[in-house]
Amino acid sequence: MIRIYLVPSTLAIFFLVFTSVAFAEARTYPPTANLASPYNGDTFYDGETFYLFDYGSTGNGSPITQRRWRMRPIGGSWTNISWSSSDFYSFPNLAPGQRRQTYELQLTVWNSYGSDSETIQVTVVRDYESFYYLKDHLGTVRTTINDQGNVVGYDDYYPFGLTMPGRSSNSANPNDNYKFTGHELDDEAGLDIYHMNARAMDPVLGRFMQIDPLSDQFPGWSTYSYTFNNPLRFTDPTGMAPIDDYGFDVKTGQLTLLRETDDDFDVIYTGEFSNDGSFEKNGESIEISKGTLQGEFFDDISKSGLVFQDLSEGLQAMKFLSFNSHTEFNAWAYTSGTEEGLAVSPWERNSWNLSHDYYLRQSRVGYLGDKQFKIHTHPGSLDGRGGRGFPSGDPSGRSGDIPAASLNPQLPHYILSKYDGVTRYYHYGGAHRTNALDRFLNK
């Protein structure tokens, strides 16, 4: 998080007195729009968030009556930035194909004795190229587009993952090796086999090349078979046993067991449930540890919540569920001995900008352990509202994120938002971006 802020300084007025006829006497204490000089000429990344902060007065406490932040690209027109006492803003995204743009950022302040302004230059760059993968119901990459919206690759497949000649092209994106069911295609030796973690699969034969390490659990099937010979219905993310499937309805938040197996991992698929109870996948999925999801067929886990014994897994799963469904999630990290876990509150009554904290007024996270920190998500709505790292409410209020934090003031409180990443906020007001949880979210 970059802070660009107003500095209250009595020293600065002497400089202003001798350089500006508007300030004839030091006793008038004119305002000083002293932008933090280390950021003049700095480089920011495309879409990076910066933080505008105002102390609200000059060095002797004389109140600033008005201030104005504005920005413009070099040679362009000024645009005023709507601003309160402290706010987050993001630099504009660069145009498709554009890699660099220099902006002027200007602060002007007034008090009853006059005004002052200062301008700095910052450069926004994009040093990456984004690719977007469009998948089918199996998680198979079918089309790849770049950040300009152009198709740079496409593939059609035979049932077991062999690409169809004349109906596949990736010349504009030659490093795109993640294809059938999202697995990597190894073509270095010219064999064109898929690495599926525990084993390699030959899409020409439609069979694995090694014996199933869990073959004793399926005595009626060949030790080399792939997904019970039904590749249009099942996937095999680990190369071992078919994994428990859970369906997560991105419209309602319902999370329900679809298919039960004996193995070490489960998979949550996103999609939608129909009126007859069938589930249509939309291509997104996440693996979680076996036993995290508890429920019989047709049970809705959104009514009971989730408990993860691994904090990293819990944070990543909560982010996946929240951002895919545009539903705010609420959770507490807990410690028990040397273990760190995450307890996610039920979300059946949550919306895109409201969640319920079932552990808020408890001294511990139920029987699980001691509270470590609070985190909730800001996924934003389906139509683009919200999704920022701003805490709601104020210290004197009765509702919102900040007043709720006063019930556990000694513990960290975080927001995981779609556009601002992780933000830490405080019961007395204020917030800033932080990388304190990167080691869990990026694991």
Summary of the structure (lengths in Angstrom):
residues: 443
radius of gyration: 27.2
end to end distance: 21.3
largest distance: 95.2
contacts: 1358
relative contact order: 0.08
helix: 12%
strand: 37%
